[in-house]
Amino acid sequence: MKVTALAAHTPEAVRAALAARGWEEQPAWFAATGIQPLVVLIEDISEPEREALVHWGTKSGADVLTGDSGLGTGGWALVAGAASRIAPLARYDRVPAELSRLAPELGKLLAARAEPARTWAIRGAEVSLEKPVIIGIVNVTPDSFSDGGQLPSADAAIAHGERLMADGSRLLDVGGESTRPGAAAVPVSEEIARVVPVIRGLVRRGIGPVSVDTRKAEVARAALDAGAVIVNDVSGLRSDAELAGAVGDAQAGVILMHMRGTPETMDDLATYDHVAPEIAAELAALAEKAERAGIARERIAVDPGFGFAKTATQNLRLLDELASVVALGYPVAVGPSRKRFLGAATGRPVEDRDRATAVACALAWERGARLFRVHDARLAHEALALASATTNPP
């Protein structure tokens, strides 16, 4: 008798084992994904529902832990087991009557897990997510935390964008306002004067597609008129009530980032009991609000906001538990580039964190992120090429 441990973090190991022993491709893949481990946290659950869930777990073979919230808003439950064992709870014809409230929410989570977004709709095009999408950073600000003042003219910024594309970027993100901790807002007219000539120049030369990094509707409109196709808002459309309408009217793509407060106040708001689920819940609320405002779901990407209202330890936990955000079903963008938590982990100063950034991007890819906003596209491209080759061989 021979016993071999198989990798549990990927269905590929089980699929390959079955295929090597005569299974056809599709049944092997379905079986492999079905026995993948799954852990779900259920909150605001009543006492009768908790009892029903424990009874169901005993019969189904899933592990169920429950308890009181301590907050007066109902209890909680953790359910762990193979995805195939938990899936019946999402079926109206299989779920116990006492747990009928659970079916729609669990169904959405399982659907996002089984069929993750494979494209992201932007203005006039679709971005394939089958391979990593690097978003090169073009900062035309005098005070950004790592590269402020390095691109003193529109021509210099355009040339930098061209280099980023040559180094592996598939999109460019042009920003005219620093959002480093403590940064103050920039007047609309000044921000427009910084970003529009760069965006217009990039588009005229066929360099892009181009995103604008802004929290302001007026800036976004000017950038979209200049040829931008994406709006990347660090406030998740919370700073300017008109921004959602500007994005929706232009049928642009949008990146909704998680941040609490503003760049001036966010460091004082980094308080979480369990960082990843809380951020996932807040991002879900932002995305639902964007959809209600008229932005099509397929145009929305979400960003957990590394470095924004999060301590170094919280950022590292968030990176490790990124699956909670991926499970929302939207394409996930990450921006760990040169952030303080990388320095806390490596001891490297801000100007020497591009290798750590590349590693963080590779880890985020393994956990489900598909868009990566970075300063150094070359190193990130190399790391992501290797990481993605483990799941999508070249």
Contacts in CASP RR format, 6 or more apart in sequence:
PFRMAT RR
TARGET T0000
AUTHOR 0000-0000-0000
METHOD contacts of the structure
MODEL  1
MKVTALAAHTPEAVRAALAARGWEEQPAWFAATGIQPLVVLIEDISEPER
EALVHWGTKSGADVLTGDSGLGTGGWALVAGAASRIAPLARYDRVPAELS
RLAPELGKLLAARAEPARTWAIRGAEVSLEKPVIIGIVNVTPDSFSDGGQ
LPSADAAIAHGERLMADGSRLLDVGGESTRPGAAAVPVSEEIARVVPVIR
GLVRRGIGPVSVDTRKAEVARAALDAGAVIVNDVSGLRSDAELAGAVGDA
QAGVILMHMRGTPETMDDLATYDHVAPEIAAELAALAEKAERAGIARERI
AVDPGFGFAKTATQNLRLLDELASVVALGYPVAVGPSRKRFLGAATGRPV
EDRDRATAVACALAWERGARLFRVHDARLAHEALALASATTNPP
6 13 0 8 1.000
6 14 0 8 1.000
6 17 0 8 1.000
7 13 0 8 1.000
8 37 0 8 1.000
10 391 0 8 1.000
11 29 0 8 1.000
11 32 0 8 1.000
11 33 0 8 1.000
11 34 0 8 1.000
11 36 0 8 1.000
12 32 0 8 1.000
12 391 0 8 1.000
13 32 0 8 1.000
14 28 0 8 1.000
14 31 0 8 1.000
14 32 0 8 1.000
14 35 0 8 1.000
15 28 0 8 1.000
15 29 0 8 1.000
15 31 0 8 1.000
15 32 0 8 1.000
18 27 0 8 1.000
18 28 0 8 1.000
18 31 0 8 1.000
18 32 0 8 1.000
19 25 0 8 1.000
19 28 0 8 1.000
23 31 0 8 1.000
33 83 0 8 1.000
33 114 0 8 1.000
34 82 0 8 1.000
34 83 0 8 1.000
34 84 0 8 1.000
34 87 0 8 1.000
35 82 0 8 1.000
35 83 0 8 1.000
35 84 0 8 1.000
36 82 0 8 1.000
36 83 0 8 1.000
37 80 0 8 1.000
37 81 0 8 1.000
37 82 0 8 1.000
37 83 0 8 1.000
38 80 0 8 1.000
38 81 0 8 1.000
38 82 0 8 1.000
38 83 0 8 1.000
38 86 0 8 1.000
38 113 0 8 1.000
39 78 0 8 1.000
39 79 0 8 1.000
39 80 0 8 1.000
39 81 0 8 1.000
40 78 0 8 1.000
40 79 0 8 1.000
40 80 0 8 1.000
40 86 0 8 1.000
40 106 0 8 1.000
40 109 0 8 1.000
41 76 0 8 1.000
41 77 0 8 1.000
41 78 0 8 1.000
41 277 0 8 1.000
42 53 0 8 1.000
42 76 0 8 1.000
42 77 0 8 1.000
42 78 0 8 1.000
42 79 0 8 1.000
42 102 0 8 1.000
43 69 0 8 1.000
43 74 0 8 1.000
43 75 0 8 1.000
43 76 0 8 1.000
44 69 0 8 1.000
44 73 0 8 1.000
44 74 0 8 1.000
44 75 0 8 1.000
44 76 0 8 1.000
45 53 0 8 1.000
45 66 0 8 1.000
45 74 0 8 1.000
45 75 0 8 1.000
45 76 0 8 1.000
45 77 0 8 1.000
46 74 0 8 1.000
46 75 0 8 1.000
47 75 0 8 1.000
48 98 0 8 1.000
49 98 0 8 1.000
49 99 0 8 1.000
49 101 0 8 1.000
49 102 0 8 1.000
50 66 0 8 1.000
50 67 0 8 1.000
50 75 0 8 1.000
50 77 0 8 1.000
51 98 0 8 1.000
52 96 0 8 1.000
52 98 0 8 1.000
52 99 0 8 1.000
53 64 0 8 1.000
53 66 0 8 1.000
53 77 0 8 1.000
53 79 0 8 1.000
53 99 0 8 1.000
54 64 0 8 1.000
54 66 0 8 1.000
55 96 0 8 1.000
56 62 0 8 1.000
56 64 0 8 1.000
56 89 0 8 1.000
56 96 0 8 1.000
56 99 0 8 1.000
57 63 0 8 1.000
57 64 0 8 1.000
57 79 0 8 1.000
58 64 0 8 1.000
60 85 0 8 1.000
60 88 0 8 1.000
61 81 0 8 1.000
61 85 0 8 1.000
62 79 0 8 1.000
62 80 0 8 1.000
62 81 0 8 1.000
62 85 0 8 1.000
62 86 0 8 1.000
63 78 0 8 1.000
63 79 0 8 1.000
63 80 0 8 1.000
63 81 0 8 1.000
64 77 0 8 1.000
64 78 0 8 1.000
64 79 0 8 1.000
64 80 0 8 1.000
65 77 0 8 1.000
65 78 0 8 1.000
66 75 0 8 1.000
66 76 0 8 1.000
66 77 0 8 1.000
66 78 0 8 1.000
67 75 0 8 1.000
67 76 0 8 1.000
67 77 0 8 1.000
68 74 0 8 1.000
68 75 0 8 1.000
68 76 0 8 1.000
69 75 0 8 1.000
69 76 0 8 1.000
79 86 0 8 1.000
79 89 0 8 1.000
83 110 0 8 1.000
83 113 0 8 1.000
86 106 0 8 1.000
86 110 0 8 1.000
87 110 0 8 1.000
88 94 0 8 1.000
88 95 0 8 1.000
89 95 0 8 1.000
89 99 0 8 1.000
89 102 0 8 1.000
89 103 0 8 1.000
89 106 0 8 1.000
90 102 0 8 1.000
90 103 0 8 1.000
90 104 0 8 1.000
90 106 0 8 1.000
90 107 0 8 1.000
90 110 0 8 1.000
91 103 0 8 1.000
92 100 0 8 1.000
92 103 0 8 1.000
95 102 0 8 1.000
95 103 0 8 1.000
109 327 0 8 1.000
112 326 0 8 1.000
112 327 0 8 1.000
112 328 0 8 1.000
112 329 0 8 1.000
113 327 0 8 1.000
116 129 0 8 1.000
116 326 0 8 1.000
116 329 0 8 1.000
116 368 0 8 1.000
117 129 0 8 1.000
117 298 0 8 1.000
117 329 0 8 1.000
117 330 0 8 1.000
117 331 0 8 1.000
117 370 0 8 1.000
118 128 0 8 1.000
118 129 0 8 1.000
118 130 0 8 1.000
119 126 0 8 1.000
119 127 0 8 1.000
119 128 0 8 1.000
119 129 0 8 1.000
119 298 0 8 1.000
120 126 0 8 1.000
120 127 0 8 1.000
120 129 0 8 1.000
120 133 0 8 1.000
120 253 0 8 1.000
120 298 0 8 1.000
120 299 0 8 1.000
120 301 0 8 1.000
120 331 0 8 1.000
120 370 0 8 1.000
120 371 0 8 1.000
121 127 0 8 1.000
121 253 0 8 1.000
121 296 0 8 1.000
121 298 0 8 1.000
121 299 0 8 1.000
122 209 0 8 1.000
122 229 0 8 1.000
122 230 0 8 1.000
122 252 0 8 1.000
122 253 0 8 1.000
122 299 0 8 1.000
123 224 0 8 1.000
123 228 0 8 1.000
123 229 0 8 1.000
123 230 0 8 1.000
123 250 0 8 1.000
123 251 0 8 1.000
123 252 0 8 1.000
123 253 0 8 1.000
124 229 0 8 1.000
124 251 0 8 1.000
125 209 0 8 1.000
125 229 0 8 1.000
127 133 0 8 1.000
127 170 0 8 1.000
127 171 0 8 1.000
127 209 0 8 1.000
129 331 0 8 1.000
129 370 0 8 1.000
129 371 0 8 1.000
130 392 0 8 1.000
131 388 0 8 1.000
131 392 0 8 1.000
132 361 0 8 1.000
132 365 0 8 1.000
132 370 0 8 1.000
132 371 0 8 1.000
132 372 0 8 1.000
132 381 0 8 1.000
132 384 0 8 1.000
132 385 0 8 1.000
132 387 0 8 1.000
132 388 0 8 1.000
133 170 0 8 1.000
133 171 0 8 1.000
133 370 0 8 1.000
133 371 0 8 1.000
133 372 0 8 1.000
134 168 0 8 1.000
134 169 0 8 1.000
134 170 0 8 1.000
134 171 0 8 1.000
134 372 0 8 1.000
134 374 0 8 1.000
134 377 0 8 1.000
134 380 0 8 1.000
134 381 0 8 1.000
134 384 0 8 1.000
135 169 0 8 1.000
135 170 0 8 1.000
135 171 0 8 1.000
135 172 0 8 1.000
135 173 0 8 1.000
135 211 0 8 1.000
135 333 0 8 1.000
135 371 0 8 1.000
135 372 0 8 1.000
135 373 0 8 1.000
135 374 0 8 1.000
136 161 0 8 1.000
136 164 0 8 1.000
136 169 0 8 1.000
136 171 0 8 1.000
136 172 0 8 1.000
136 173 0 8 1.000
136 373 0 8 1.000
136 374 0 8 1.000
136 375 0 8 1.000
136 377 0 8 1.000
137 147 0 8 1.000
137 164 0 8 1.000
137 173 0 8 1.000
137 337 0 8 1.000
137 373 0 8 1.000
137 374 0 8 1.000
137 375 0 8 1.000
138 151 0 8 1.000
138 157 0 8 1.000
138 160 0 8 1.000
138 161 0 8 1.000
138 164 0 8 1.000
138 172 0 8 1.000
138 173 0 8 1.000
138 174 0 8 1.000
138 175 0 8 1.000
138 198 0 8 1.000
138 202 0 8 1.000
139 147 0 8 1.000
139 148 0 8 1.000
139 149 0 8 1.000
139 150 0 8 1.000
139 151 0 8 1.000
139 175 0 8 1.000
139 176 0 8 1.000
139 178 0 8 1.000
140 151 0 8 1.000
140 154 0 8 1.000
140 157 0 8 1.000
140 174 0 8 1.000
140 175 0 8 1.000
140 176 0 8 1.000
140 194 0 8 1.000
140 195 0 8 1.000
140 198 0 8 1.000
141 148 0 8 1.000
141 149 0 8 1.000
141 175 0 8 1.000
141 176 0 8 1.000
141 177 0 8 1.000
141 178 0 8 1.000
141 186 0 8 1.000
141 194 0 8 1.000
142 148 0 8 1.000
142 149 0 8 1.000
143 149 0 8 1.000
143 178 0 8 1.000
143 180 0 8 1.000
143 183 0 8 1.000
144 178 0 8 1.000
144 180 0 8 1.000
145 178 0 8 1.000
145 180 0 8 1.000
145 181 0 8 1.000
145 338 0 8 1.000
145 350 0 8 1.000
146 337 0 8 1.000
146 338 0 8 1.000
146 350 0 8 1.000
146 351 0 8 1.000
146 353 0 8 1.000
146 375 0 8 1.000
147 375 0 8 1.000
148 178 0 8 1.000
151 157 0 8 1.000
151 160 0 8 1.000
154 197 0 8 1.000
154 198 0 8 1.000
154 201 0 8 1.000
157 174 0 8 1.000
157 198 0 8 1.000
158 198 0 8 1.000
158 201 0 8 1.000
158 202 0 8 1.000
158 205 0 8 1.000
158 207 0 8 1.000
161 169 0 8 1.000
161 172 0 8 1.000
161 202 0 8 1.000
161 207 0 8 1.000
162 205 0 8 1.000
162 207 0 8 1.000
164 172 0 8 1.000
164 377 0 8 1.000
165 172 0 8 1.000
165 207 0 8 1.000
165 208 0 8 1.000
165 377 0 8 1.000
167 376 0 8 1.000
167 377 0 8 1.000
167 378 0 8 1.000
167 381 0 8 1.000
168 377 0 8 1.000
168 378 0 8 1.000
168 381 0 8 1.000
169 377 0 8 1.000
169 381 0 8 1.000
171 208 0 8 1.000
171 209 0 8 1.000
171 210 0 8 1.000
171 211 0 8 1.000
171 230 0 8 1.000
171 371 0 8 1.000
172 202 0 8 1.000
172 207 0 8 1.000
172 208 0 8 1.000
172 209 0 8 1.000
172 210 0 8 1.000
172 211 0 8 1.000
173 210 0 8 1.000
173 211 0 8 1.000
173 212 0 8 1.000
173 213 0 8 1.000
173 230 0 8 1.000
173 232 0 8 1.000
173 373 0 8 1.000
174 195 0 8 1.000
174 198 0 8 1.000
174 199 0 8 1.000
174 202 0 8 1.000
174 210 0 8 1.000
174 211 0 8 1.000
174 212 0 8 1.000
174 213 0 8 1.000
174 223 0 8 1.000
174 228 0 8 1.000
175 194 0 8 1.000
175 195 0 8 1.000
175 212 0 8 1.000
175 213 0 8 1.000
175 214 0 8 1.000
176 186 0 8 1.000
176 191 0 8 1.000
176 194 0 8 1.000
176 195 0 8 1.000
176 213 0 8 1.000
176 214 0 8 1.000
177 183 0 8 1.000
177 185 0 8 1.000
177 186 0 8 1.000
177 191 0 8 1.000
177 213 0 8 1.000
177 214 0 8 1.000
177 215 0 8 1.000
178 186 0 8 1.000
178 263 0 8 1.000
179 213 0 8 1.000
179 234 0 8 1.000
179 263 0 8 1.000
179 308 0 8 1.000
180 263 0 8 1.000
181 263 0 8 1.000
181 266 0 8 1.000
181 267 0 8 1.000
182 263 0 8 1.000
182 264 0 8 1.000
182 267 0 8 1.000
183 263 0 8 1.000
183 264 0 8 1.000
184 263 0 8 1.000
184 264 0 8 1.000
185 262 0 8 1.000
186 194 0 8 1.000
188 216 0 8 1.000
188 218 0 8 1.000
188 219 0 8 1.000
191 214 0 8 1.000
191 216 0 8 1.000
191 219 0 8 1.000
192 218 0 8 1.000
192 219 0 8 1.000
192 222 0 8 1.000
192 223 0 8 1.000
195 212 0 8 1.000
195 214 0 8 1.000
195 219 0 8 1.000
195 222 0 8 1.000
195 223 0 8 1.000
196 222 0 8 1.000
196 223 0 8 1.000
196 226 0 8 1.000
199 210 0 8 1.000
199 212 0 8 1.000
199 223 0 8 1.000
199 226 0 8 1.000
199 227 0 8 1.000
199 228 0 8 1.000
200 226 0 8 1.000
200 227 0 8 1.000
201 207 0 8 1.000
202 208 0 8 1.000
202 210 0 8 1.000
203 210 0 8 1.000
203 226 0 8 1.000
203 227 0 8 1.000
203 228 0 8 1.000
209 229 0 8 1.000
209 230 0 8 1.000
210 227 0 8 1.000
210 228 0 8 1.000
210 229 0 8 1.000
210 230 0 8 1.000
211 228 0 8 1.000
211 229 0 8 1.000
211 230 0 8 1.000
211 231 0 8 1.000
211 232 0 8 1.000
211 255 0 8 1.000
212 219 0 8 1.000
212 220 0 8 1.000
212 223 0 8 1.000
212 224 0 8 1.000
212 228 0 8 1.000
212 230 0 8 1.000
212 231 0 8 1.000
212 232 0 8 1.000
213 232 0 8 1.000
213 233 0 8 1.000
213 234 0 8 1.000
214 220 0 8 1.000
214 223 0 8 1.000
214 231 0 8 1.000
214 232 0 8 1.000
214 233 0 8 1.000
215 233 0 8 1.000
215 234 0 8 1.000
215 235 0 8 1.000
215 239 0 8 1.000
215 240 0 8 1.000
215 243 0 8 1.000
216 239 0 8 1.000
216 240 0 8 1.000
216 243 0 8 1.000
217 240 0 8 1.000
217 242 0 8 1.000
217 243 0 8 1.000
217 245 0 8 1.000
217 246 0 8 1.000
220 228 0 8 1.000
220 231 0 8 1.000
220 243 0 8 1.000
220 246 0 8 1.000
220 247 0 8 1.000
221 246 0 8 1.000
221 250 0 8 1.000
223 231 0 8 1.000
224 231 0 8 1.000
224 246 0 8 1.000
224 250 0 8 1.000
224 252 0 8 1.000
228 252 0 8 1.000
229 252 0 8 1.000
229 253 0 8 1.000
230 252 0 8 1.000
230 253 0 8 1.000
230 254 0 8 1.000
230 255 0 8 1.000
231 243 0 8 1.000
231 246 0 8 1.000
231 247 0 8 1.000
231 252 0 8 1.000
231 253 0 8 1.000
231 254 0 8 1.000
231 255 0 8 1.000
232 254 0 8 1.000
232 255 0 8 1.000
232 257 0 8 1.000
232 303 0 8 1.000
232 373 0 8 1.000
233 239 0 8 1.000
233 243 0 8 1.000
233 254 0 8 1.000
233 255 0 8 1.000
233 256 0 8 1.000
233 257 0 8 1.000
234 257 0 8 1.000
234 259 0 8 1.000
234 263 0 8 1.000
234 305 0 8 1.000
234 308 0 8 1.000
235 257 0 8 1.000
235 259 0 8 1.000
235 262 0 8 1.000
236 256 0 8 1.000
236 257 0 8 1.000
236 258 0 8 1.000
236 259 0 8 1.000
236 286 0 8 1.000
236 290 0 8 1.000
237 243 0 8 1.000
237 244 0 8 1.000
237 247 0 8 1.000
237 254 0 8 1.000
237 256 0 8 1.000
237 286 0 8 1.000
237 289 0 8 1.000
237 290 0 8 1.000
237 293 0 8 1.000
238 286 0 8 1.000
239 262 0 8 1.000
244 289 0 8 1.000
244 290 0 8 1.000
244 293 0 8 1.000
244 294 0 8 1.000
244 295 0 8 1.000
245 293 0 8 1.000
245 294 0 8 1.000
245 295 0 8 1.000
247 253 0 8 1.000
247 254 0 8 1.000
247 290 0 8 1.000
247 295 0 8 1.000
247 299 0 8 1.000
248 293 0 8 1.000
248 294 0 8 1.000
248 295 0 8 1.000
248 296 0 8 1.000
248 299 0 8 1.000
251 296 0 8 1.000
251 299 0 8 1.000
252 299 0 8 1.000
253 295 0 8 1.000
253 299 0 8 1.000
253 300 0 8 1.000
253 301 0 8 1.000
254 290 0 8 1.000
254 295 0 8 1.000
254 299 0 8 1.000
254 300 0 8 1.000
254 301 0 8 1.000
255 301 0 8 1.000
255 302 0 8 1.000
255 303 0 8 1.000
255 333 0 8 1.000
255 371 0 8 1.000
256 283 0 8 1.000
256 286 0 8 1.000
256 287 0 8 1.000
256 290 0 8 1.000
256 300 0 8 1.000
256 301 0 8 1.000
256 302 0 8 1.000
256 303 0 8 1.000
257 302 0 8 1.000
257 303 0 8 1.000
257 304 0 8 1.000
257 305 0 8 1.000
257 308 0 8 1.000
257 333 0 8 1.000
258 279 0 8 1.000
258 282 0 8 1.000
258 283 0 8 1.000
258 286 0 8 1.000
258 302 0 8 1.000
258 303 0 8 1.000
258 304 0 8 1.000
258 305 0 8 1.000
258 308 0 8 1.000
258 309 0 8 1.000
259 266 0 8 1.000
259 305 0 8 1.000
259 308 0 8 1.000
259 309 0 8 1.000
260 266 0 8 1.000
260 269 0 8 1.000
260 270 0 8 1.000
260 308 0 8 1.000
260 309 0 8 1.000
261 269 0 8 1.000
261 309 0 8 1.000
263 308 0 8 1.000
266 308 0 8 1.000
266 309 0 8 1.000
267 309 0 8 1.000
269 309 0 8 1.000
270 309 0 8 1.000
270 310 0 8 1.000
270 311 0 8 1.000
270 314 0 8 1.000
272 278 0 8 1.000
272 279 0 8 1.000
272 310 0 8 1.000
272 314 0 8 1.000
275 310 0 8 1.000
275 314 0 8 1.000
275 317 0 8 1.000
275 318 0 8 1.000
275 321 0 8 1.000
276 317 0 8 1.000
276 318 0 8 1.000
276 321 0 8 1.000
276 322 0 8 1.000
276 323 0 8 1.000
276 324 0 8 1.000
276 325 0 8 1.000
277 324 0 8 1.000
279 304 0 8 1.000
279 305 0 8 1.000
279 318 0 8 1.000
279 324 0 8 1.000
279 325 0 8 1.000
280 324 0 8 1.000
280 325 0 8 1.000
280 327 0 8 1.000
280 328 0 8 1.000
283 302 0 8 1.000
283 304 0 8 1.000
283 325 0 8 1.000
283 328 0 8 1.000
284 328 0 8 1.000
286 302 0 8 1.000
287 297 0 8 1.000
287 300 0 8 1.000
287 302 0 8 1.000
287 328 0 8 1.000
287 330 0 8 1.000
290 300 0 8 1.000
291 297 0 8 1.000
291 300 0 8 1.000
297 330 0 8 1.000
300 330 0 8 1.000
300 331 0 8 1.000
301 330 0 8 1.000
301 331 0 8 1.000
301 332 0 8 1.000
301 333 0 8 1.000
301 371 0 8 1.000
302 325 0 8 1.000
302 328 0 8 1.000
302 330 0 8 1.000
302 331 0 8 1.000
302 332 0 8 1.000
302 333 0 8 1.000
303 332 0 8 1.000
303 333 0 8 1.000
303 334 0 8 1.000
303 335 0 8 1.000
303 373 0 8 1.000
304 318 0 8 1.000
304 322 0 8 1.000
304 325 0 8 1.000
304 332 0 8 1.000
304 334 0 8 1.000
305 334 0 8 1.000
305 335 0 8 1.000
306 315 0 8 1.000
306 318 0 8 1.000
306 319 0 8 1.000
306 334 0 8 1.000
306 335 0 8 1.000
306 336 0 8 1.000
306 339 0 8 1.000
306 341 0 8 1.000
307 315 0 8 1.000
307 339 0 8 1.000
307 340 0 8 1.000
307 341 0 8 1.000
310 318 0 8 1.000
310 341 0 8 1.000
311 341 0 8 1.000
312 340 0 8 1.000
312 341 0 8 1.000
312 343 0 8 1.000
312 344 0 8 1.000
312 345 0 8 1.000
315 336 0 8 1.000
315 339 0 8 1.000
315 341 0 8 1.000
316 341 0 8 1.000
316 345 0 8 1.000
319 336 0 8 1.000
319 360 0 8 1.000
319 363 0 8 1.000
319 364 0 8 1.000
319 367 0 8 1.000
320 363 0 8 1.000
320 367 0 8 1.000
322 332 0 8 1.000
322 334 0 8 1.000
322 364 0 8 1.000
322 367 0 8 1.000
322 368 0 8 1.000
322 369 0 8 1.000
323 367 0 8 1.000
323 368 0 8 1.000
325 332 0 8 1.000
326 332 0 8 1.000
326 367 0 8 1.000
326 368 0 8 1.000
326 369 0 8 1.000
331 370 0 8 1.000
331 371 0 8 1.000
332 364 0 8 1.000
332 368 0 8 1.000
332 369 0 8 1.000
332 370 0 8 1.000
332 371 0 8 1.000
333 369 0 8 1.000
333 370 0 8 1.000
333 371 0 8 1.000
333 372 0 8 1.000
333 373 0 8 1.000
334 360 0 8 1.000
334 361 0 8 1.000
334 364 0 8 1.000
334 369 0 8 1.000
334 371 0 8 1.000
334 372 0 8 1.000
334 373 0 8 1.000
335 372 0 8 1.000
335 373 0 8 1.000
335 374 0 8 1.000
336 342 0 8 1.000
336 357 0 8 1.000
336 360 0 8 1.000
336 361 0 8 1.000
336 364 0 8 1.000
337 353 0 8 1.000
337 354 0 8 1.000
337 357 0 8 1.000
337 373 0 8 1.000
337 374 0 8 1.000
337 375 0 8 1.000
337 376 0 8 1.000
338 350 0 8 1.000
338 351 0 8 1.000
338 353 0 8 1.000
338 354 0 8 1.000
338 357 0 8 1.000
338 375 0 8 1.000
339 353 0 8 1.000
340 350 0 8 1.000
342 348 0 8 1.000
342 353 0 8 1.000
342 356 0 8 1.000
342 357 0 8 1.000
342 360 0 8 1.000
343 349 0 8 1.000
343 350 0 8 1.000
343 353 0 8 1.000
343 356 0 8 1.000
345 356 0 8 1.000
346 353 0 8 1.000
346 356 0 8 1.000
348 356 0 8 1.000
354 374 0 8 1.000
354 375 0 8 1.000
354 376 0 8 1.000
354 379 0 8 1.000
354 380 0 8 1.000
355 379 0 8 1.000
357 374 0 8 1.000
357 375 0 8 1.000
357 376 0 8 1.000
357 379 0 8 1.000
357 380 0 8 1.000
358 374 0 8 1.000
358 376 0 8 1.000
358 379 0 8 1.000
358 380 0 8 1.000
358 382 0 8 1.000
358 383 0 8 1.000
358 384 0 8 1.000
359 383 0 8 1.000
361 369 0 8 1.000
361 372 0 8 1.000
361 374 0 8 1.000
361 380 0 8 1.000
361 383 0 8 1.000
361 384 0 8 1.000
361 387 0 8 1.000
362 383 0 8 1.000
362 384 0 8 1.000
362 386 0 8 1.000
362 387 0 8 1.000
363 387 0 8 1.000
364 372 0 8 1.000
365 372 0 8 1.000
365 384 0 8 1.000
365 387 0 8 1.000
365 388 0 8 1.000
366 387 0 8 1.000
366 390 0 8 1.000
372 380 0 8 1.000
372 384 0 8 1.000
374 380 0 8 1.000
385 394 0 8 1.000
END
